[in-house]
Amino acid sequence: MEPDIYFLVGQNIKKQRKLKKITQRELAEKSYFSYEFIRKIESKSSCRNTFSLDTVAKIAKVLDIDIRLLFDPLEPEQSDKAK
C-alpha cells in the first residue's frame, strides 16, 4: 500500500533536512514557519491535509533542493513507518 502524499512529503522533508544537517528549529526559522508546524509536517500522523504546495516549495527552497525530491518514493524502512 502506498503511503499518503502528506506522509511521503513529510518523510522526505525530514530526510533532506537531516542530510543538510539542519534542525527542525533552524528549518522553521529559515522558512518563517513555526517549529511546531515543521514538527507536525515531519510527524507520522499529525499534519494530514494541512500544508500546501506553496509550503512545500518554500521548504525546498530553504533546503536548496529540487522540489521533486520531496515526492520521491520512500525507502523500505521509511515506508514501514507508515503502517
Secondary structure by P-SEA (a helix, b strand, c coil): ccccaaaaaaaaaaaaaaaacccaaaaaaaacccaaaaaaaaccccccccccaaaaaaaaaaaccccccccccccaaaaaaac
